[in-house]
Amino acid sequence: MAFGRKRKKEEEDAGLDVLEELKEPFSFANFFEEQVMERFRKAKKFLEEKGILFFLLSPFQQRNRLILELVLVLAGILIGIVPRGVHLINAAKERNAASELAALLEDDAQFTVGRITIRPLMSSQYEEEHLLAFLISGSGSGVVPSTANRYSVDLSPARGVTDGEHVTYSYQVLPISEDQRLFLLHTDHTKQNDTTGIYNLTIHATADDLSADELTPIEIVLSNTQETTDLFGPDGVDLAALTDPILNNPDTPIADAKEALAASLDDYQMELERIENLPLDLTPQPDMETLQAWAEDHILYPDLTDTSTTEDLKGLTEAENLPSLVYAAGITDNATGTLYQDADLVASMAQAEADAEAAESGEEASQVTPQDTPQTAATPEEAVEYTSDEEDIIEQLSSLQDAVDAVLKAVTDVNSAGQSRYQLLDSLRLTLNQTVKISDFPESGVVVESTAAK
């Protein structure tokens, strides 16, 4: 009996154990209490034990909190602002050491003073002498003067200039077009006991009656460490270096057209490979080398680039018209030896070659007819019936001619871009290809404290 009571008691205890392991059903309130608030209480207790809450909340610790804030602000300045400021200062020094007009050119600055607008172009330093070039154009009513004596120019110290009275300057004005003038400023620092400084330059037409407040000073940096460029150096002044700064066009049409030509030639090569790998035993023509050589021979200005200057026009003659390019592709059926070509294109190509030869010899070109050209198989315009093999060949000939025409169009685009560049350079050639000597600059002055700068 005792054994039975003991067993019954164990069963009852086991039932009680199961009841003790039961938990409440999940609820967001319980989850928030256990996972968020419980952790928050632990963190708060930790901060209280360490005295951090007392430091942050106690009114008796306000002075210490202010000291901490100042320390954090100072640390932020030292870690972030100071290095950034040092970097910007060093970058400005490097920029100014490279060019007198670096800051102006970087901002693409322009200055309007009375009837004229002034745009910095380029500068150079050689043996403590500087040459700065500006483009002057009209900004409103009134004719833009074309001679130096019709301009009032003042160069004065701005910051960091010592012994400025020993700096002399001279200037010249050259007409470029009806409303554009080239302004050249030369400064001589050979007698100055200083190496760098910031100056204010004011330029305006003498005919404009302007007050000191209406004059806009141009801030320039003159240093003996600045670079020597093609504009001014041991060989004197080369105005052709101003070609790109005057045109001020970042586009590259010639390079883009030549890139398109290379792509079209690559497409033609793949078209050749496709036809040669057909199960028809065909030989397309021209081959890649022949067409590439033909394309290069028909580029009007092969040496002109997007960076060519007026100096590069020497020895070049402008083409009156862009040539109409034609080239007849062909496919030879190796089984019969028959060459398939478009007879009209063959005649046009022969006529173009005859015209070119006549132009070189100075004779009148003779008319070329299809009968004068090598005999080829009938083309779609002339034939009436074809065999199935001939239809396949003619279909491939049409595709091949399309690939050749794409190359011809690309060559025409290169010629068009080259002709446009030629015309732009030709419009500047008269001014920029002339010989200029600084000793011939008609107007001069001495750097003094300017009333306008004040």
Secondary structure in CASP SS format (residue, H / E / C, confidence):
PFRMAT SS
TARGET T0000
AUTHOR 0000-0000-0000
METHOD secondary structure of the structure
MODEL  1
M C 1.00
A H 1.00
F H 1.00
G H 1.00
R H 1.00
K H 1.00
R H 1.00
K H 1.00
K H 1.00
E H 1.00
E H 1.00
E H 1.00
D H 1.00
A H 1.00
G H 1.00
L H 1.00
D H 1.00
V H 1.00
L H 1.00
E H 1.00
E C 1.00
L C 1.00
K C 1.00
E C 1.00
P C 1.00
F C 1.00
S C 1.00
F H 1.00
A H 1.00
N H 1.00
F H 1.00
F H 1.00
E H 1.00
E H 1.00
Q H 1.00
V H 1.00
M H 1.00
E H 1.00
R H 1.00
F H 1.00
R H 1.00
K H 1.00
A H 1.00
K H 1.00
K H 1.00
F H 1.00
L H 1.00
E H 1.00
E H 1.00
K H 1.00
G C 1.00
I H 1.00
L H 1.00
F H 1.00
F H 1.00
L H 1.00
L H 1.00
S C 1.00
P H 1.00
F H 1.00
Q H 1.00
Q H 1.00
R H 1.00
N H 1.00
R H 1.00
L H 1.00
I H 1.00
L H 1.00
E H 1.00
L H 1.00
V H 1.00
L H 1.00
V H 1.00
L H 1.00
A H 1.00
G H 1.00
I H 1.00
L H 1.00
I H 1.00
G H 1.00
I H 1.00
V H 1.00
P H 1.00
R H 1.00
G H 1.00
V H 1.00
H H 1.00
L H 1.00
I H 1.00
N H 1.00
A H 1.00
A H 1.00
K H 1.00
E H 1.00
R H 1.00
N H 1.00
A H 1.00
A H 1.00
S C 1.00
E C 1.00
L C 1.00
A H 1.00
A H 1.00
L H 1.00
L H 1.00
E H 1.00
D C 1.00
D C 1.00
A C 1.00
Q C 1.00
F E 1.00
T E 1.00
V E 1.00
G C 1.00
R C 1.00
I E 1.00
T E 1.00
I E 1.00
R E 1.00
P E 1.00
L E 1.00
M E 1.00
S E 1.00
S E 1.00
Q E 1.00
Y E 1.00
E C 1.00
E C 1.00
E E 1.00
H E 1.00
L E 1.00
L E 1.00
A E 1.00
F E 1.00
L E 1.00
I E 1.00
S E 1.00
G E 1.00
S C 1.00
G C 1.00
S C 1.00
G C 1.00
V C 1.00
V C 1.00
P C 1.00
S C 1.00
T C 1.00
A H 1.00
N H 1.00
R H 1.00
Y E 1.00
S E 1.00
V E 1.00
D E 1.00
L E 1.00
S E 1.00
P E 1.00
A E 1.00
R E 1.00
G C 1.00
V C 1.00
T C 1.00
D C 1.00
G H 1.00
E H 1.00
H H 1.00
V C 1.00
T E 1.00
Y E 1.00
S E 1.00
Y E 1.00
Q E 1.00
V E 1.00
L E 1.00
P E 1.00
I C 1.00
S C 1.00
E C 1.00
D C 1.00
Q E 1.00
R E 1.00
L E 1.00
F E 1.00
L E 1.00
L E 1.00
H E 1.00
T E 1.00
D E 1.00
H C 1.00
T C 1.00
K C 1.00
Q C 1.00
N C 1.00
D C 1.00
T C 1.00
T E 1.00
G E 1.00
I E 1.00
Y E 1.00
N E 1.00
L E 1.00
T E 1.00
I E 1.00
H E 1.00
A E 1.00
T C 1.00
A C 1.00
D C 1.00
D C 1.00
L C 1.00
S C 1.00
A H 1.00
D H 1.00
E H 1.00
L C 1.00
T C 1.00
P C 1.00
I E 1.00
E E 1.00
I E 1.00
V E 1.00
L E 1.00
S E 1.00
N C 1.00
T C 1.00
Q C 1.00
E C 1.00
T C 1.00
T C 1.00
D C 1.00
L C 1.00
F E 1.00
G E 1.00
P C 1.00
D C 1.00
G E 1.00
V E 1.00
D C 1.00
L H 1.00
A H 1.00
A H 1.00
L H 1.00
T H 1.00
D H 1.00
P H 1.00
I H 1.00
L H 1.00
N C 1.00
N C 1.00
P C 1.00
D C 1.00
T C 1.00
P H 1.00
I H 1.00
A H 1.00
D H 1.00
A H 1.00
K H 1.00
E H 1.00
A H 1.00
L H 1.00
A H 1.00
A H 1.00
S H 1.00
L H 1.00
D H 1.00
D H 1.00
Y H 1.00
Q H 1.00
M H 1.00
E H 1.00
L H 1.00
E H 1.00
R H 1.00
I H 1.00
E H 1.00
N C 1.00
L C 1.00
P C 1.00
L C 1.00
D C 1.00
L E 1.00
T E 1.00
P E 1.00
Q E 1.00
P C 1.00
D C 1.00
M H 1.00
E H 1.00
T H 1.00
L H 1.00
Q H 1.00
A H 1.00
W H 1.00
A H 1.00
E H 1.00
D H 1.00
H C 1.00
I C 1.00
L C 1.00
Y C 1.00
P C 1.00
D C 1.00
L C 1.00
T C 1.00
D C 1.00
T C 1.00
S C 1.00
T C 1.00
T H 1.00
E H 1.00
D H 1.00
L H 1.00
K C 1.00
G C 1.00
L C 1.00
T C 1.00
E C 1.00
A C 1.00
E C 1.00
N C 1.00
L C 1.00
P C 1.00
S C 1.00
L C 1.00
V C 1.00
Y C 1.00
A C 1.00
A C 1.00
G E 1.00
I E 1.00
T E 1.00
D E 1.00
N C 1.00
A C 1.00
T C 1.00
G C 1.00
T E 1.00
L E 1.00
Y E 1.00
Q E 1.00
D C 1.00
A H 1.00
D H 1.00
L H 1.00
V H 1.00
A H 1.00
S H 1.00
M H 1.00
A H 1.00
Q H 1.00
A H 1.00
E H 1.00
A H 1.00
D H 1.00
A H 1.00
E H 1.00
A H 1.00
A H 1.00
E H 1.00
S H 1.00
G C 1.00
E C 1.00
E C 1.00
A C 1.00
S C 1.00
Q C 1.00
V C 1.00
T C 1.00
P H 1.00
Q H 1.00
D H 1.00
T C 1.00
P C 1.00
Q C 1.00
T C 1.00
A E 1.00
A C 1.00
T C 1.00
P C 1.00
E C 1.00
E C 1.00
A C 1.00
V C 1.00
E C 1.00
Y C 1.00
T C 1.00
S H 1.00
D H 1.00
E H 1.00
E H 1.00
D H 1.00
I H 1.00
I H 1.00
E H 1.00
Q H 1.00
L H 1.00
S H 1.00
S H 1.00
L H 1.00
Q H 1.00
D H 1.00
A H 1.00
V H 1.00
D H 1.00
A H 1.00
V H 1.00
L H 1.00
K H 1.00
A H 1.00
V H 1.00
T H 1.00
D H 1.00
V H 1.00
N H 1.00
S H 1.00
A H 1.00
G H 1.00
Q H 1.00
S H 1.00
R H 1.00
Y H 1.00
Q H 1.00
L H 1.00
L H 1.00
D H 1.00
S H 1.00
L H 1.00
R H 1.00
L H 1.00
T H 1.00
L H 1.00
N C 1.00
Q C 1.00
T C 1.00
V C 1.00
K C 1.00
I H 1.00
S H 1.00
D H 1.00
F C 1.00
P C 1.00
E E 1.00
S E 1.00
G E 1.00
V E 1.00
V C 1.00
V C 1.00
E C 1.00
S C 1.00
T C 1.00
A C 1.00
A C 1.00
K C 1.00
END
